[in-house]
Amino acid sequence: MSQELPSIRRATPSEFARLREIEVESDAIFASLGIGPFCYDDAVYLERAAVVLVAGEPPVGFVSVDVVDGAAHIWQLSVLPSAQGRGLGRALVAAACDWARSEGFAAVTLTTFRDVPWNAPFYEKLGFRALSQLTAGLEAICRHEIEIGDDAFGPRIAMRREL
C-alpha cells in the first residue's frame, strides 16, 4: 500500500528558518558525488519569492518560486532525506506549475546540475527541456551561480517547461 503524500500549502514566513534547515539536510546527498558544501548566504529566494509552497505540517519539503523574464522560476526544491523517494519532489514541482498556470504564466524555468541523476534527468521526466538560448534574467542567474561557486561542482543547465 502506498503512503499518502502530505498536503501542499503556502509557507508562512515563520517557517523560513526551518525551510533553510530542510535545504541543508537535503543537500547532504550531494556529498556522495563529491559535490558541496554549498554557499548558504543567499536566502533571498525565500523572502522575495512570489510563492513558497511547503509539503506537510511541519514541513518536510518545499519549493520556492519567483518570476524571471516573464516566466515562473523555481529557485529551490528541497525535500528532507527521510521523505525522499515517495514522489514529494514531483508533487511540489506539479504544485509550482499549477500555481504558475493559475497566475497566467506560460512557462516555468529553473537552473540545476546537468549531470546529477536527481537533477536535470528528474526535471526532464517532468517535462522540462534544456535551453540553448538564455534570457537576460537566466543569464544573470547562471553568472551568480558561477560567482558563488555552484558551477565548480559540475556543469549547470537552465531548463524550461511550457505550461
C-alpha positions as a LaTeX table, in Angstrom:
\begin{tabular}{lrrr}
\hline
Residue & $x$ (\AA) & $y$ (\AA) & $z$ (\AA) \\
\hline
Met1 & 0.00 & 0.00 & 0.00 \\
Ser2 & 1.44 & 3.38 & $-0.98$ \\
Gln3 & 1.91 & 6.07 & 1.60 \\
Glu4 & $-0.21$ & 9.20 & 1.18 \\
Leu5 & 1.72 & 12.37 & 0.41 \\
Pro6 & 1.45 & 15.28 & 2.83 \\
Ser7 & $-0.70$ & 18.19 & 1.74 \\
Ile8 & 0.94 & 21.11 & $-0.06$ \\
Arg9 & 0.20 & 24.65 & 1.09 \\
Arg10 & 1.73 & 28.14 & 1.15 \\
Ala11 & 4.56 & 28.60 & 3.62 \\
Thr12 & 4.42 & 31.21 & 6.34 \\
Pro13 & 7.42 & 33.48 & 6.97 \\
Ser14 & 7.76 & 31.93 & 10.43 \\
Glu15 & 8.67 & 28.64 & 8.69 \\
Phe16 & 11.54 & 30.05 & 6.60 \\
Ala17 & 14.25 & 29.13 & 9.13 \\
Arg18 & 13.04 & 25.51 & 9.07 \\
Leu19 & 13.00 & 25.54 & 5.29 \\
Arg20 & 16.67 & 26.56 & 5.27 \\
Glu21 & 17.36 & 23.57 & 7.54 \\
Ile22 & 15.50 & 21.30 & 5.12 \\
Glu23 & 17.65 & 22.63 & 2.28 \\
Val24 & 20.89 & 21.94 & 4.15 \\
Glu25 & 19.75 & 18.44 & 5.14 \\
Ser26 & 18.61 & 17.58 & 1.62 \\
Asp27 & 21.83 & 18.89 & 0.07 \\
Ala28 & 23.85 & 16.38 & 2.11 \\
Ile29 & 23.06 & 13.75 & $-0.54$ \\
Phe30 & 25.34 & 15.63 & $-2.95$ \\
Ala31 & 28.35 & 14.68 & $-0.82$ \\
Ser32 & 28.07 & 11.12 & $-2.20$ \\
Leu33 & 29.05 & 12.61 & $-5.57$ \\
Gly34 & 31.79 & 14.82 & $-4.16$ \\
Ile35 & 29.62 & 17.90 & $-4.51$ \\
Gly36 & 29.48 & 20.55 & $-1.79$ \\
Pro37 & 29.48 & 22.09 & 0.64 \\
Phe38 & 27.24 & 24.80 & $-0.77$ \\
Cys39 & 27.14 & 28.51 & $-0.05$ \\
Tyr40 & 24.04 & 29.27 & 2.04 \\
Asp41 & 24.40 & 33.03 & 2.44 \\
Asp42 & 21.81 & 33.91 & $-0.21$ \\
Ala43 & 18.36 & 33.28 & 1.28 \\
Val44 & 16.50 & 35.83 & $-0.83$ \\
Tyr45 & 14.77 & 33.03 & $-2.71$ \\
Leu46 & 12.51 & 32.61 & 0.33 \\
Glu47 & 11.92 & 36.17 & 1.46 \\
Arg48 & 11.43 & 37.63 & $-2.02$ \\
Ala49 & 9.69 & 34.70 & $-3.68$ \\
Ala50 & 6.37 & 35.11 & $-5.42$ \\
Val51 & 5.28 & 31.95 & $-3.61$ \\
Val52 & 6.84 & 29.34 & $-1.34$ \\
Leu53 & 4.95 & 26.08 & $-1.17$ \\
Val54 & 5.57 & 23.51 & 1.55 \\
Ala55 & 4.58 & 19.89 & 1.98 \\
Gly56 & 3.50 & 18.75 & 5.41 \\
Glu57 & 2.83 & 20.17 & 8.83 \\
Pro58 & 5.54 & 20.69 & 9.94 \\
Pro59 & 7.17 & 20.99 & 6.51 \\
Val60 & 9.20 & 18.09 & 5.11 \\
Gly61 & 9.83 & 19.74 & 1.74 \\
Phe62 & 9.38 & 22.98 & $-0.14$ \\
Val63 & 9.60 & 24.73 & $-3.48$ \\
Ser64 & 10.38 & 28.44 & $-3.82$ \\
Val65 & 9.09 & 30.13 & $-6.98$ \\
Asp66 & 9.67 & 33.64 & $-8.29$ \\
Val67 & 9.33 & 35.38 & $-11.65$ \\
Val68 & 12.24 & 35.71 & $-14.09$ \\
Asp69 & 11.80 & 37.29 & $-17.52$ \\
Gly70 & 8.05 & 36.73 & $-17.56$ \\
Ala71 & 8.16 & 33.08 & $-16.53$ \\
Ala72 & 7.71 & 31.43 & $-13.17$ \\
His73 & 11.14 & 30.31 & $-11.95$ \\
Ile74 & 11.86 & 27.55 & $-9.45$ \\
Trp75 & 14.67 & 28.83 & $-7.23$ \\
Gln76 & 14.86 & 25.91 & $-4.86$ \\
Leu77 & 13.29 & 22.49 & $-4.43$ \\
Ser78 & 14.25 & 20.58 & $-1.28$ \\
Val79 & 12.87 & 17.51 & 0.46 \\
Leu80 & 14.14 & 16.01 & 3.71 \\
Pro81 & 16.14 & 12.82 & 3.09 \\
Ser82 & 13.69 & 10.88 & 5.29 \\
Ala83 & 10.82 & 11.95 & 2.97 \\
Gln84 & 12.59 & 11.42 & $-0.37$ \\
Gly85 & 11.70 & 8.70 & $-2.86$ \\
Arg86 & 7.94 & 8.93 & $-2.36$ \\
Gly87 & 7.03 & 11.43 & $-5.09$ \\
Leu88 & 7.09 & 14.52 & $-2.90$ \\
Gly89 & 9.53 & 16.39 & $-5.17$ \\
Arg90 & 7.32 & 15.64 & $-8.17$ \\
Ala91 & 4.26 & 16.81 & $-6.23$ \\
Leu92 & 5.97 & 20.06 & $-5.24$ \\
Val93 & 7.03 & 20.75 & $-8.85$ \\
Ala94 & 3.47 & 20.00 & $-10.01$ \\
Ala95 & 2.12 & 22.42 & $-7.38$ \\
Ala96 & 4.58 & 25.09 & $-8.55$ \\
Cys97 & 3.45 & 24.57 & $-12.15$ \\
Asp98 & $-0.22$ & 24.71 & $-11.06$ \\
Trp99 & 0.47 & 27.98 & $-9.23$ \\
Ala100 & 2.26 & 29.39 & $-12.29$ \\
Arg101 & $-0.60$ & 28.38 & $-14.59$ \\
Ser102 & $-3.17$ & 29.95 & $-12.22$ \\
Glu103 & $-1.15$ & 33.19 & $-12.26$ \\
Gly104 & $-1.16$ & 33.29 & $-16.05$ \\
Phe105 & 2.43 & 32.23 & $-16.75$ \\
Ala106 & 3.09 & 30.25 & $-19.92$ \\
Ala107 & 6.22 & 28.51 & $-18.63$ \\
Val108 & 8.35 & 27.56 & $-15.63$ \\
Thr109 & 12.16 & 27.79 & $-15.68$ \\
Leu110 & 14.94 & 26.62 & $-13.37$ \\
Thr111 & 18.67 & 26.01 & $-13.22$ \\
Thr112 & 20.18 & 22.78 & $-11.96$ \\
Phe113 & 23.12 & 20.39 & $-12.21$ \\
Arg114 & 23.20 & 18.85 & $-15.68$ \\
Asp115 & 24.78 & 15.50 & $-14.80$ \\
Val116 & 23.39 & 14.73 & $-11.35$ \\
Pro117 & 20.78 & 11.95 & $-11.76$ \\
Trp118 & 18.25 & 13.52 & $-9.42$ \\
Asn119 & 18.58 & 16.95 & $-11.02$ \\
Ala120 & 18.35 & 17.55 & $-14.80$ \\
Pro121 & 17.16 & 13.99 & $-15.62$ \\
Phe122 & 14.49 & 14.30 & $-12.90$ \\
Tyr123 & 13.22 & 17.56 & $-14.36$ \\
Glu124 & 13.32 & 16.15 & $-17.91$ \\
Lys125 & 10.90 & 13.42 & $-16.78$ \\
Leu126 & 8.60 & 16.22 & $-15.58$ \\
Gly127 & 8.56 & 17.94 & $-18.98$ \\
Phe128 & 11.43 & 20.43 & $-18.61$ \\
Arg129 & 13.76 & 20.88 & $-21.57$ \\
Ala130 & 17.30 & 22.28 & $-21.70$ \\
Leu131 & 17.59 & 25.80 & $-23.06$ \\
Ser132 & 20.18 & 26.58 & $-25.70$ \\
Gln133 & 19.48 & 30.33 & $-25.52$ \\
Leu134 & 19.06 & 32.12 & $-22.21$ \\
Thr135 & 17.01 & 35.16 & $-21.41$ \\
Ala136 & 18.82 & 38.05 & $-19.70$ \\
Gly137 & 17.46 & 37.02 & $-16.30$ \\
Leu138 & 18.54 & 33.40 & $-16.67$ \\
Glu139 & 21.98 & 34.56 & $-17.83$ \\
Ala140 & 22.25 & 36.65 & $-14.67$ \\
Ile141 & 21.28 & 33.66 & $-12.53$ \\
Cys142 & 23.90 & 31.49 & $-14.22$ \\
Arg143 & 26.56 & 34.20 & $-13.69$ \\
His144 & 25.60 & 34.38 & $-10.00$ \\
Glu145 & 25.90 & 30.60 & $-9.67$ \\
Ile146 & 29.41 & 30.82 & $-11.07$ \\
Glu147 & 30.25 & 33.63 & $-8.62$ \\
Ile148 & 29.11 & 31.64 & $-5.59$ \\
Gly149 & 30.89 & 28.53 & $-6.87$ \\
Asp150 & 27.98 & 26.22 & $-7.74$ \\
Asp151 & 29.48 & 25.58 & $-11.19$ \\
Ala152 & 32.63 & 24.24 & $-9.55$ \\
Phe153 & 30.62 & 21.14 & $-8.61$ \\
Gly154 & 29.70 & 20.28 & $-12.19$ \\
Pro155 & 28.02 & 21.69 & $-15.27$ \\
Arg156 & 24.82 & 23.64 & $-14.67$ \\
Ile157 & 21.90 & 23.85 & $-17.05$ \\
Ala158 & 18.90 & 26.14 & $-17.50$ \\
Met159 & 15.62 & 24.39 & $-18.25$ \\
Arg160 & 12.07 & 25.39 & $-19.20$ \\
Arg161 & 8.68 & 23.70 & $-19.14$ \\
Glu162 & 5.85 & 25.08 & $-21.21$ \\
Leu163 & 2.51 & 25.07 & $-19.40$ \\
\hline
\end{tabular}
